[in-house]
Amino acid sequence: MARAAEVLETAQACSAAGSEGEWTLLLAAGGGWQMLAGAAHEPRALAVTHGAQAVLRVLRRAGVVRVEGWDASGRCMLESRSTGQRMERLVADQRLYAAAASAG
């Protein structure tokens, strides 16, 4: 499931650029990748239906990027906050000071 970390990194970059879609990636027996819009289906069922060796789902919600991976050896889940979400937590949304202008 080493590819899951690479997919997470790519999904984070896409989220920072404003993309919020969900995707499912299927690794075919021949080594090629197939990309499906959406992530609503169970990974194991997709693998059986499409004859895939591995399935990776990319989920992005409320600034959190998650990659769920599945193959015959097991499952994994990697999760991270998107860069934009981290910056929002560092910079408050409310004014912390007031600027005064004097008419001089």
Z-matrix of the N, CA and C atoms (Angstrom, degrees):
N
C 1 1.442
C 2 1.527 1 111.17
N 3 1.307 2 116.23 1 24.47
C 4 1.467 3 120.31 2 177.83
C 5 1.524 4 111.39 3 -60.32
N 6 1.322 5 116.98 4 -28.83
C 7 1.465 6 120.20 5 179.50
C 8 1.527 7 112.31 6 -65.46
N 9 1.313 8 118.37 7 -25.73
C 10 1.463 9 121.65 8 -178.73
C 11 1.520 10 110.84 9 -59.30
N 12 1.330 11 118.14 10 -40.28
C 13 1.464 12 121.40 11 178.76
C 14 1.525 13 110.96 12 -65.51
N 15 1.321 14 117.24 13 -39.44
C 16 1.463 15 120.60 14 177.85
C 17 1.523 16 111.09 15 -66.48
N 18 1.319 17 116.36 16 -40.08
C 19 1.464 18 120.62 17 178.83
C 20 1.525 19 109.89 18 -66.74
N 21 1.338 20 117.99 19 -39.23
C 22 1.465 21 121.28 20 177.42
C 23 1.521 22 110.64 21 -60.47
N 24 1.312 23 117.06 22 -44.86
C 25 1.460 24 121.50 23 179.42
C 26 1.531 25 110.89 24 -60.65
N 27 1.319 26 117.09 25 -43.36
C 28 1.460 27 121.79 26 178.62
C 29 1.525 28 110.69 27 -65.80
N 30 1.332 29 117.33 28 -42.73
C 31 1.466 30 121.39 29 179.84
C 32 1.526 31 110.87 30 -64.03
N 33 1.330 32 117.53 31 -36.36
C 34 1.466 33 120.98 32 176.93
C 35 1.529 34 110.28 33 -63.40
N 36 1.321 35 116.67 34 -44.13
C 37 1.463 36 120.86 35 179.12
C 38 1.524 37 110.63 36 -62.76
N 39 1.324 38 117.02 37 -40.54
C 40 1.469 39 120.77 38 178.42
C 41 1.525 40 110.77 39 -65.68
N 42 1.322 41 117.52 40 -40.00
C 43 1.457 42 121.02 41 178.40
C 44 1.515 43 111.09 42 -64.50
N 45 1.317 44 116.91 43 -39.31
C 46 1.469 45 120.82 44 178.06
C 47 1.520 46 110.67 45 -63.88
N 48 1.335 47 116.96 46 -26.75
C 49 1.461 48 121.64 47 179.21
C 50 1.530 49 111.50 48 -88.26
N 51 1.336 50 117.58 49 -1.48
C 52 1.452 51 120.92 50 175.38
C 53 1.512 52 116.13 51 106.91
N 54 1.318 53 119.08 52 0.92
C 55 1.462 54 121.81 53 179.92
C 56 1.523 55 110.22 54 -80.26
N 57 1.320 56 117.14 55 135.24
C 58 1.466 57 120.65 56 179.68
C 59 1.520 58 112.68 57 -128.41
N 60 1.319 59 119.49 58 12.44
C 61 1.457 60 122.11 59 -177.63
C 62 1.513 61 113.46 60 -72.15
N 63 1.324 62 114.78 61 163.07
C 64 1.464 63 121.91 62 175.62
C 65 1.515 64 108.27 63 -110.73
N 66 1.339 65 115.82 64 141.95
C 67 1.463 66 121.83 65 -175.16
C 68 1.509 67 110.71 66 -138.67
N 69 1.323 68 114.99 67 155.09
C 70 1.449 69 121.79 68 172.48
C 71 1.523 70 107.49 69 -125.88
N 72 1.327 71 116.69 70 130.63
C 73 1.464 72 122.37 71 178.91
C 74 1.523 73 108.77 72 -112.45
N 75 1.321 74 115.24 73 132.60
C 76 1.460 75 121.00 74 179.54
C 77 1.519 76 109.15 75 -115.93
N 78 1.325 77 117.01 76 129.13
C 79 1.462 78 122.15 77 175.36
C 80 1.520 79 108.01 78 -94.55
N 81 1.339 80 115.94 79 112.33
C 82 1.464 81 121.21 80 -178.32
C 83 1.521 82 110.99 81 -73.62
N 84 1.314 83 115.98 82 161.76
C 85 1.463 84 122.04 83 179.59
C 86 1.521 85 112.04 84 -57.99
N 87 1.329 86 117.69 85 -31.78
C 88 1.463 87 122.02 86 179.90
C 89 1.519 88 113.93 87 -82.15
N 90 1.332 89 117.64 88 -2.67
C 91 1.461 90 121.02 89 177.75
C 92 1.521 91 114.53 90 100.35
N 93 1.320 92 117.92 91 -5.98
C 94 1.467 93 120.60 92 178.81
C 95 1.519 94 111.39 93 -83.88
N 96 1.325 95 115.45 94 157.38
C 97 1.457 96 121.55 95 -179.45
C 98 1.523 97 109.95 96 -106.61
N 99 1.317 98 116.46 97 142.72
C 100 1.456 99 122.93 98 172.44
C 101 1.520 100 107.12 99 -121.92
N 102 1.331 101 116.79 100 134.16
C 103 1.454 102 121.77 101 -177.17
C 104 1.522 103 109.21 102 -113.39
N 105 1.342 104 116.21 103 127.18
C 106 1.458 105 122.03 104 -179.89
C 107 1.523 106 109.50 105 -116.51
N 108 1.324 107 116.97 106 136.88
C 109 1.461 108 120.53 107 174.90
C 110 1.523 109 108.77 108 -71.13
N 111 1.322 110 116.28 109 137.02
C 112 1.457 111 121.39 110 179.22
C 113 1.518 112 111.98 111 93.89
N 114 1.340 113 115.10 112 164.74
C 115 1.465 114 120.12 113 -178.61
C 116 1.519 115 110.58 114 -145.58
N 117 1.326 116 116.72 115 35.23
C 118 1.461 117 119.91 116 -173.57
C 119 1.523 118 113.87 117 -86.02
N 120 1.310 119 118.64 118 -17.39
C 121 1.462 120 120.71 119 -173.81
C 122 1.527 121 112.50 120 -89.81
N 123 1.303 122 115.56 121 151.39
C 124 1.462 123 122.73 122 177.57
C 125 1.526 124 109.39 123 -66.11
N 126 1.346 125 118.88 124 128.56
C 127 1.466 126 121.66 125 -176.94
C 128 1.527 127 114.41 126 -56.75
N 129 1.310 128 117.47 127 -42.72
C 130 1.472 129 120.40 128 -178.49
C 131 1.527 130 110.35 129 -63.05
N 132 1.336 131 117.08 130 -41.55
C 133 1.465 132 121.05 131 178.97
C 134 1.530 133 110.56 132 -64.76
N 135 1.325 134 117.32 133 -40.36
C 136 1.463 135 120.52 134 177.33
C 137 1.522 136 111.04 135 -63.29
N 138 1.322 137 116.72 136 -41.59
C 139 1.468 138 120.19 137 -179.99
C 140 1.520 139 110.79 138 -60.97
N 141 1.311 140 116.75 139 -43.48
C 142 1.462 141 120.73 140 179.89
C 143 1.523 142 110.54 141 -67.47
N 144 1.320 143 116.72 142 -46.89
C 145 1.465 144 121.65 143 -177.86
C 146 1.514 145 112.61 144 -61.57
N 147 1.333 146 116.50 145 -41.97
C 148 1.466 147 121.22 146 -175.62
C 149 1.533 148 113.37 147 -98.68
N 150 1.309 149 117.71 148 -2.46
C 151 1.459 150 120.54 149 -178.46
C 152 1.520 151 112.48 150 67.13
N 153 1.326 152 116.41 151 33.87
C 154 1.469 153 121.53 152 -176.77
C 155 1.526 154 111.43 153 -86.55
N 156 1.335 155 116.22 154 147.34
C 157 1.462 156 121.69 155 175.28
C 158 1.518 157 111.52 156 -79.71
N 159 1.341 158 116.24 157 -31.65
C 160 1.464 159 121.35 158 -178.33
C 161 1.520 160 109.28 159 -148.75
N 162 1.331 161 115.00 160 154.53
C 163 1.459 162 121.83 161 177.99
C 164 1.523 163 108.01 162 -132.25
N 165 1.312 164 116.84 163 132.33
C 166 1.460 165 122.49 164 176.03
C 167 1.520 166 108.13 165 -124.01
N 168 1.332 167 116.67 166 127.65
C 169 1.464 168 120.78 167 177.48
C 170 1.522 169 108.48 168 -110.79
N 171 1.325 170 115.86 169 134.49
C 172 1.462 171 122.30 170 177.71
C 173 1.520 172 107.60 171 -109.62
N 174 1.321 173 116.02 172 119.46
C 175 1.458 174 122.76 173 179.36
C 176 1.521 175 108.74 174 -119.68
N 177 1.317 176 116.86 175 134.20
C 178 1.467 177 120.90 176 177.59
C 179 1.516 178 108.16 177 -133.38
N 180 1.336 179 115.61 178 117.88
C 181 1.462 180 120.93 179 -179.05
C 182 1.516 181 109.39 180 -145.98
N 183 1.322 182 115.13 181 130.52
C 184 1.469 183 122.06 182 174.16
C 185 1.529 184 112.13 183 50.33
N 186 1.320 185 116.89 184 43.15
C 187 1.451 186 120.63 185 176.62
C 188 1.510 187 115.33 186 81.31
N 189 1.326 188 118.18 187 1.27
C 190 1.463 189 122.01 188 178.38
C 191 1.525 190 108.51 189 -104.51
N 192 1.314 191 115.88 190 130.54
C 193 1.463 192 122.19 191 177.10
C 194 1.516 193 107.19 192 -108.72
N 195 1.339 194 115.96 193 127.05
C 196 1.459 195 120.69 194 -179.11
C 197 1.527 196 109.23 195 -129.57
N 198 1.330 197 115.81 196 136.54
C 199 1.460 198 121.85 197 172.81
C 200 1.519 199 106.93 198 -119.77
N 201 1.334 200 115.21 199 123.18
C 202 1.456 201 121.70 200 176.86
C 203 1.520 202 107.39 201 -109.28
N 204 1.318 203 116.98 202 126.29
C 205 1.451 204 121.11 203 -178.32
C 206 1.514 205 111.76 204 -116.79
N 207 1.323 206 115.42 205 147.16
C 208 1.456 207 121.39 206 177.33
C 209 1.515 208 109.30 207 -142.77
N 210 1.322 209 116.23 208 136.11
C 211 1.465 210 122.21 209 167.68
C 212 1.528 211 107.43 210 -148.93
N 213 1.306 212 117.47 211 -177.06
C 214 1.462 213 121.30 212 -175.12
C 215 1.532 214 112.71 213 -62.03
N 216 1.327 215 117.97 214 -24.94
C 217 1.460 216 120.57 215 -177.66
C 218 1.527 217 113.31 216 -86.35
N 219 1.335 218 118.13 217 -14.12
C 220 1.459 219 119.29 218 179.28
C 221 1.511 220 113.59 219 155.25
N 222 1.326 221 113.94 220 -163.58
C 223 1.464 222 121.83 221 -177.70
C 224 1.522 223 109.89 222 -127.75
N 225 1.335 224 115.25 223 157.68
C 226 1.461 225 119.65 224 172.90
C 227 1.520 226 108.73 225 -147.97
N 228 1.317 227 116.38 226 159.62
C 229 1.451 228 121.76 227 175.46
C 230 1.525 229 108.34 228 -142.04
N 231 1.318 230 116.34 229 127.48
C 232 1.457 231 122.74 230 176.05
C 233 1.523 232 107.38 231 -119.34
N 234 1.323 233 116.52 232 138.92
C 235 1.461 234 119.94 233 -176.67
C 236 1.519 235 110.08 234 -141.83
N 237 1.329 236 115.50 235 144.49
C 238 1.457 237 120.51 236 179.29
C 239 1.513 238 109.29 237 -155.55
N 240 1.307 239 116.25 238 149.69
C 241 1.463 240 120.34 239 172.03
C 242 1.512 241 108.46 240 -76.89
N 243 1.324 242 116.21 241 142.93
C 244 1.460 243 119.13 242 178.20
C 245 1.524 244 109.25 243 -70.05
N 246 1.324 245 116.66 244 157.80
C 247 1.462 246 122.14 245 -177.62
C 248 1.513 247 111.63 246 -57.05
N 249 1.320 248 117.27 247 -43.63
C 250 1.461 249 121.18 248 -179.98
C 251 1.514 250 111.99 249 -60.11
N 252 1.317 251 117.97 250 -39.31
C 253 1.455 252 122.52 251 179.66
C 254 1.525 253 110.49 252 -66.38
N 255 1.326 254 117.62 253 -38.87
C 256 1.464 255 120.97 254 178.55
C 257 1.523 256 110.45 255 -64.61
N 258 1.334 257 116.87 256 -39.53
C 259 1.462 258 120.13 257 179.88
C 260 1.523 259 111.10 258 -67.30
N 261 1.324 260 117.42 259 -37.02
C 262 1.453 261 120.49 260 178.52
C 263 1.522 262 110.69 261 -62.14
N 264 1.314 263 117.84 262 -34.49
C 265 1.454 264 120.45 263 179.04
C 266 1.519 265 111.28 264 -72.30
N 267 1.336 266 117.64 265 -27.42
C 268 1.456 267 120.69 266 179.78
C 269 1.523 268 112.38 267 -80.71
N 270 1.311 269 116.15 268 -34.82
C 271 1.462 270 120.96 269 -177.69
C 272 1.520 271 107.90 270 -107.32
N 273 1.304 272 115.90 271 115.61
C 274 1.464 273 120.30 272 -177.22
C 275 1.525 274 111.12 273 -66.19
N 276 1.318 275 115.37 274 149.64
C 277 1.458 276 121.71 275 179.95
C 278 1.527 277 111.30 276 -82.33
N 279 1.302 278 116.69 277 -13.28
C 280 1.451 279 119.27 278 -179.20
C 281 1.525 280 111.21 279 -106.40
N 282 1.301 281 115.24 280 154.08
C 283 1.452 282 121.03 281 -179.13
C 284 1.523 283 109.74 282 -70.22
N 285 1.310 284 116.40 283 129.94
C 286 1.465 285 121.31 284 -179.46
C 287 1.525 286 112.22 285 -100.25
N 288 1.308 287 116.49 286 -4.33
C 289 1.456 288 120.41 287 179.87
C 290 1.523 289 108.32 288 -150.05
N 291 1.298 290 116.51 289 163.61
C 292 1.464 291 121.80 290 177.29
C 293 1.519 292 107.87 291 -123.06
N 294 1.297 293 115.96 292 133.84
C 295 1.454 294 120.79 293 177.22
C 296 1.527 295 107.89 294 -96.28
N 297 1.294 296 115.26 295 132.58
C 298 1.460 297 120.27 296 179.82
C 299 1.515 298 109.59 297 -109.25
N 300 1.286 299 115.60 298 132.38
C 301 1.470 300 120.51 299 177.86
C 302 1.514 301 108.11 300 -108.89
N 303 1.274 302 115.51 301 134.44
C 304 1.470 303 118.08 302 178.37
C 305 1.519 304 109.06 303 -112.91
N 306 1.291 305 113.66 304 140.27
C 307 1.467 306 118.84 305 177.63
C 308 1.519 307 106.31 306 -88.43
N 309 1.264 308 115.29 307 105.58
C 310 1.435 309 120.00 308 -169.39
C 311 1.412 310 117.07 309 -99.25
